[in-house]
Amino acid sequence: MALPWPPAPLSETWRPAAAPLASTVQVRVGEDATLQCPLLDIPAGAVLSWYRRAVGHGPELLLSIRSTGLVTHGPGVGPDKVSAAADGSLLLRASQRSDAAVYYCSVSRAVV
């Protein structure tokens, strides 16, 4: 199974940013995969979110991480399937063929 991973340049100014990832990650069914977010300069008070978009479907929120460390999972997605590391990378557990998609990370301002 291939997980497309396209890159994006780092944002120099504060504005919402999204980055599809740049490479393809090859994972066998049942294996875990770690995906790195290329948006490295995440300002305080920001929210880092991970999405995936499978062929023929709209974007699906996987999880959001506040700068406080609070993680919120998207609808129908639990910590048994995806989690985030301290560096903002995404861990996809027990990969299945249905996980083949384009994965995106984005940074936005936190809504209070």
Secondary structure as GFF3:
##gff-version 3
##sequence-region A 1 112
A	DSSP	beta_strand	2	5	.	.	.	ID=ss1
A	DSSP	beta_strand	17	20	.	.	.	ID=ss2
A	DSSP	beta_strand	23	26	.	.	.	ID=ss3
A	DSSP	beta_strand	33	35	.	.	.	ID=ss4
A	DSSP	beta_strand	46	53	.	.	.	ID=ss5
A	DSSP	beta_strand	60	66	.	.	.	ID=ss6
A	DSSP	beta_strand	71	73	.	.	.	ID=ss7
A	DSSP	beta_strand	82	84	.	.	.	ID=ss8
A	DSSP	beta_strand	90	92	.	.	.	ID=ss9
A	DSSP	three_ten_helix	97	99	.	.	.	ID=ss10
A	DSSP	beta_strand	102	109	.	.	.	ID=ss11
###
